[in-house]
Amino acid sequence: MRSNWKKVIFWLIGSILIFFGAFIAGKLNLGLGVSQTGFLFALFLALALIMTGGLLWILVAASLSSNK
């Protein structure tokens, strides 16, 4: 039973990470007051959050398929 809670928690953390990554990526705009370094940092941060969330989702899916 404890392992099911771990899977749910990993799934939720992955969802939150993907949400924040998509939120950052959606607000990216290279305009006034934004340096190219800051823009690239935000871009790579968004990409890292989305990829980490996706990795957590893949881990949960692999764990669920191996339990059947």
N, C-alpha and C positions, 0 to 999 in steps of 0.2 A: 504494500500500500504506500509505503514511503517513497518508493521509486516513481509512482504516479505523480506525486506532488512535485518531485524534482522535474519531471517532464513538463508539467504545467508551468512551473516557475521559469524554466528555460524558454518555453514557448512565449510566455508573456514578456520576458526580458528581450527576446529577439524581436517581438512586435514593437516594443518601446524604442529599441535601437533603430529599427527601420523607420519608424515614425519620425524620430528626431533627425535622422539622416535625410529623409525626404523633405522635411520641413526646412532644413538648412539649404539643401540643394534647390528648393523652390524659391527661396528668398535671395539666391545669389544674383548679384547684379554688379557688373564692373562699371561703376559710374562715379559720380562726384564723391569724394571723401573715402574711396576704397582703393587702397594700393593693390598692385598686382600680387604682391606677396600675401597680403591678407586674403585676397580672392582665392589664390591657389591653396592657402592653408584651409580655408573653409571648404573648398572643393574636395580636397583630400580627406578632411575630417568627415564630410558627408559620405564619401565613398567608403571610408573605413567603417563607419557606423552601419551603413547598409550591408556591407559584406559580412560584418560580424553578426548582425541580426540574421542574415541568411544562413550563416554557418550554424547558428544555434537552431534554426528551424530544420536544417538538414540533419543535425544530430538527433533531434527529437524524432524526426521521421524514420531515421535508421534504427533508432531504439525501438520505436513502435513496431516496425516491420520484423525485427528480430525476436520480438516477444510472442509472435503468433505461432 
